[in-house]
Amino acid sequence: MENILSEQYSKYSLSRDKPWSPATLKTYVKNICNLHCMCHPTKEFKNLLFLRDTEKVLGSLESKGTQTKRNYINSALIALTVNIFHSPSSPSIKWINPLIKHYENVRDVLYHEYMMEKESNKGKTSHQTDVFSKVKKEDIDKLCNTEVDTNDYEEYQANMILNFYKSFPLRNELADVKCIYIREYNKSQKHNDKENFLVIRRGGNHFTLIFNTYKTSSKLGRKTIDITDKRLSNLIYKWLSEVRKIPLNQINYKPLLCCKGSDKCLTRNDMSMKLRAYTNKHLGSNISSTLMAKYYSPEIKDMSNPTAEEIEKVVTFADQRGHSISTHLTHYNQS
């Protein structure tokens, strides 16, 4: 069923004004498959009839957070919409259209609840607030500064990922980054506006991140970020030269983050899972890239009297995150 849905979703995506990215399409398919599994753990997923039992669908999501519930309900809506797209004259339209309306209403209620949670918790969901109460910023700092054996591939990579998110409020586009030496970049990739790079300079231990593809790249364009944090620079240098043992003359186009024993790059989901697993193992809570951004976001203490330094830090953070000042103050300012 998953393969059938992937094919149907791909065709539907191409009909949209803005087609889904491969990662988004994969997430939508995975979510509807998972939703069926939660409703009917022992039954094979053959069709969308299980969505008609709306009480069972909502009951299966009872233990989930508000935003997670909304994501699964949205996956149900997409599945039903794609079904109509491929079978517009099917008799099932009679029950699908009212069902779409029902799930749209549920989604809207959940969205309202989600926004109310964030408003009452300084931009954080109830789950994020719970994590903040259990894990202090100082705990993350301590973990970031832990010395990791270069022979331990997975721990080293996870610690480096954590340090990236301590230094910069990135999203999961970090998983897409390819390494490239500055000469090669200037020669052949300087005008590439589709890929993300880690540009390596000055003997292999000075780095610049260049993001051409990220959530708001169509609006904000290329992001260029110099890595000045000495610990992070050292982690990257050792990661490439000692852990992965890549000679500098062979570094071009190697993925920055990859699976052990191969040059297969991590997917965004892979990287996110590694970050969550690593923080859960050492701190007792799953911490996402979004939560890292909220832990390390600069604050304006008094909104009626912001200092020039506070404004400069917020602007830099917002530029690196790829969102507006308004979004930062609504969802990331913790004061």
Beta strands, then each sheet from edge to edge (+ up, - down):
strand 1: 178-181
strand 2: 197-201
strand 3: 206-211
strand 4: 223-227
sheet 1: 1+ 2+ 3- 4+
end
